[in-house]
């Protein structure tokens, strides 16, 4: 049986994503993202389901762990985020004064929160907030979380879909220790990699020329300082295409001439959500 690790508690959006990806997998919670990566790096029979970015609020902030552990990316999955206001059974909207959730969930529901004059309280995760409400026995308190959290902690959905943007999506990555990639055919692929440039003037500008010359589309390029320094940077990059495509190969060969370190994180099919 496949094993998935996710960060948070049961009922989290990562739990929901893992169920959508593989409902038959054994799904195990971890307290931190670091714990997820560490366990997957030691257990070759396991994988992690990790949120990487949100369409509304941007990056989740796991890039430093991608650099640290260098797990292979097997696939991406876009989870529709539908936030709900959860309370104890019998709670009315007018009873609520305080609302608890993860900072991003609170931000993504800011219009609803302000219109109801709720007092916001930031917590580590959405599902953990729901669990806290279930134990509080206080109808003045509510959580913003998934419908799975309501089911898990026997809470009532007081108001559905309270997010500001109804097209709210979070991109999840499925990652693991073993290296695996799909065969090159006519499907749409993404190649993900990280690199560190040699220390010389205009190195980044020169290193990217090969992508322009070969008409390869870069969809992500982010820089992150190496540990304990602001003078040396790693870059996390994604491009449209399979690493075995000749024009991608030529682009990466050109990049390699300017690199001190280069590592392919994964080649995987683009989620069909990208076409919408």
C-alpha positions in Angstrom: 0.0 0.0 0.0 1.3 3.4 -0.9 2.0 5.8 2.0 1.5 9.5 1.9 2.9 12.0 4.5 1.3 15.4 4.8 1.7 18.4 7.1 -1.0 19.2 9.5 -3.8 17.2 11.1 -6.6 15.1 9.7 -9.0 17.2 7.7 -6.4 19.6 6.4 -6.4 20.6 2.7 -3.3 18.5 2.3 -5.2 15.5 3.6 -8.0 16.3 1.2 -5.5 16.5 -1.7 -3.9 13.2 -0.8 -7.3 11.5 -0.8 -8.0 13.0 -4.2 -4.7 11.8 -5.6 -5.0 8.3 -4.2 -8.0 7.4 -1.9 -6.5 3.9 -1.2 -3.2 5.2 0.2 -2.2 5.1 3.8 -2.3 8.9 4.8 -0.1 9.9 7.7 0.0 13.4 9.3 3.3 15.2 10.3 3.6 18.2 12.6 5.9 20.2 10.2 6.9 20.3 6.6 10.5 19.4 7.6 9.2 16.2 9.2 7.4 15.3 6.0 10.6 15.7 3.9 12.8 13.9 6.5 10.5 10.9 6.7 10.2 10.6 2.9 14.0 10.9 2.5 14.4 7.8 4.8 11.5 5.7 3.6 11.7 4.9 -0.1 8.2 3.3 0.0 6.6 6.6 1.0 5.8 9.9 -0.7 4.7 13.4 0.5 1.9 15.6 -0.6 3.0 19.1 -0.1 1.4 22.5 -0.9 3.8 24.5 -3.1 1.8 27.7 -4.0 -1.6 29.2 -4.0 -3.2 31.1 -6.9 -4.2 34.0 -4.6 -1.6 34.3 -1.9 1.5 33.0 -3.8 4.2 30.7 -2.5 3.7 28.5 0.6 7.4 28.7 1.6 8.7 25.2 1.2 11.5 26.0 -1.3 14.3 25.8 1.3 13.2 22.2 2.0 13.3 21.4 -1.7 16.9 22.6 -1.7 17.8 20.7 1.4 16.3 17.3 0.7 16.2 17.3 -3.2 13.4 14.8 -3.3 12.1 13.8 -6.7 8.9 15.4 -8.0 6.5 12.8 -9.4 3.4 14.9 -10.2 1.5 18.1 -9.5 -2.1 18.4 -8.4 -4.3 21.5 -8.3 -6.8 21.4 -5.3 -9.8 23.7 -5.4 -9.8 25.5 -2.1 -13.3 25.9 -0.7 -13.2 27.6 2.8 -16.1 27.0 5.2 -17.0 28.6 8.5 -17.2 25.8 11.0 -18.8 25.9 14.5 -20.2 23.7 17.2 -23.6 22.1 16.3 -26.4 24.6 16.7 -24.2 27.7 16.4 -25.6 30.6 14.5 -23.7 33.2 12.5 -24.7 35.9 15.0 -23.2 33.9 17.9 -19.7 34.1 16.5 -17.2 36.7 17.7 -13.8 35.0 17.1 -12.6 33.1 14.1 -9.5 30.9 14.0 -7.5 29.5 11.0 -4.1 29.5 9.2 -2.9 33.0 8.2 -3.4 32.3 4.4 -7.0 31.0 5.0 -7.9 34.1 7.0 -6.4 36.3 4.2 -8.3 34.4 1.5 -11.6 35.0 3.4 -10.9 38.6 4.5 -14.1 40.1 2.9 -16.4 37.7 4.8 -14.5 38.2 8.0 -14.7 42.0 7.8 -18.3 42.0 6.8 -19.2 40.1 9.9 -16.8 42.0 12.2 -15.1 38.8 13.4 -11.9 39.0 15.4 -9.1 37.0 13.6 -6.8 34.6 15.4 -3.9 33.0 13.5 -3.2 29.4 14.1 -0.7 26.9 12.6 -3.2 25.2 10.3 -6.9 25.1 9.3 -7.7 21.6 10.5 -6.0 22.2 13.8 -8.2 25.2 14.3 -11.3 23.0 13.6 -10.1 20.5 16.2 -9.6 23.2 18.7 -13.2 24.5 18.2 -14.6 21.0 18.6 -12.9 20.8 22.0 -13.7 24.4 23.1 -17.5 24.0 23.6 -17.8 27.7 22.9 -20.3 28.9 20.4 -18.7 32.3 20.2 -15.7 30.7 18.4 -15.5 29.3 14.8 -12.9 28.0 12.5 -12.2 28.4 8.8 -11.4 25.0 7.3 -12.5 22.3 4.8 -15.7 20.3 4.7 -13.5 17.3 5.5 -12.5 19.0 8.8 -16.2 19.5 9.6 -16.8 15.8 9.1 -13.6 14.8 11.0 -14.3 16.9 14.1 -18.1 16.7 14.0 -18.6 20.4 13.4 -21.4 22.2 11.6 -20.8 24.1 8.4 -22.4 27.5 9.3 -21.5 29.1 6.0 -20.1 27.4 2.8 -17.6 28.8 0.3 -16.6 32.0 2.2 -13.4 32.6 0.2 -12.9 35.9 -1.6 -12.1 34.3 -4.9 -14.1 31.3 -6.2 -11.2 30.2 -8.4 -9.0 29.7 -5.4 -6.5 26.8 -6.2 -3.5 25.4 -4.3 -0.8 23.6 -6.2 0.4 20.4 -4.5 3.5 18.4 -5.3 3.9 14.7 -4.9 7.5 13.9 -4.0 9.7 11.0 -2.9 13.2 9.6 -2.6 13.1 7.3 -5.7 13.9 8.8 -9.0 11.3 8.3 -11.7 10.0 10.1 -14.7 7.5 9.5 -17.5 8.6 8.5 -21.0 8.7 11.3 -23.5 5.7 11.4 -25.8 3.1 14.0 -27.0 1.7 14.9 -23.6 2.5 18.3 -21.9 5.3 18.0 -19.3 7.1 20.2 -16.8 10.7 19.8 -15.9 11.7 21.1 -12.5 15.3 21.8 -11.5 17.6 23.9 -9.3 20.9 25.4 -10.0 23.7 27.6 -8.5 25.6 29.8 -10.8 29.4 30.4 -11.0 30.3 33.7 -9.4 30.8 36.1 -12.3 29.2 39.3 -13.7 25.9 38.9 -15.6 25.9 35.1 -14.9 22.1 34.8 -14.7 21.5 36.8 -17.9 24.0 34.7 -19.8 22.7 31.4 -18.4 19.2 32.1 -19.5 20.1 32.9 -23.1 19.8 29.2 -24.2 16.1 29.1 -23.2 15.4 32.1 -25.4 17.4 30.8 -28.4 15.6 27.4 -28.2 12.1 28.8 -27.6 11.8 27.1 -24.2 9.2 28.6 -21.9 10.3 29.2 -18.3 7.3 29.1 -15.9 9.1 29.6 -12.6 12.4 31.2 -11.6 13.0 32.0 -8.0 16.2 32.8 -6.1 17.1 31.8 -2.6 20.2 32.6 -0.6 22.4 29.7 0.5 22.5 29.0 4.2 24.2 31.7 6.3 24.9 34.0 3.3 23.4 36.7 1.1 26.2 36.5 -1.4 25.5 33.1 -2.9 22.1 32.1 -4.4 20.3 29.0 -5.6 17.6 29.2 -8.3 14.5 27.1 -8.4 13.3 26.8 -12.0 10.5 25.1 -14.0 10.0 24.9 -17.7 7.4 23.7 -20.2 8.7 20.5 -21.7 10.3 17.1 -21.1 14.0 16.9 -20.4 14.4 14.5 -23.3 13.1 17.0 -25.8 16.1 18.1 -27.9 15.4 21.9 -27.5 15.1 21.4 -23.7 18.3 19.4 -23.6 20.2 22.2 -25.6 18.9 24.8 -23.2 20.0 22.9 -20.1 23.4 22.2 -21.7 23.9 25.9 -22.2 22.8 26.6 -18.6 25.2 24.0 -17.4 28.2 25.9 -18.7 27.4 28.7 -16.2 26.6 26.5 -13.2 28.5 25.4 -10.1 25.7 23.1 -9.1 22.8 21.7 -11.1 20.1 19.2 -10.0 17.0 17.9 -11.8 14.1 17.7 -9.3 11.7 15.9 -11.6 9.9 15.6 -14.9 6.1 15.1 -14.7 2.9 15.6 -16.7 1.3 19.1 -16.5 -1.9 19.0 -14.6 -4.9 19.4 -16.9 -6.0 22.4 -14.7 -3.4 24.4 -16.5 -5.4 24.2 -19.7 -8.4 25.9 -18.1 
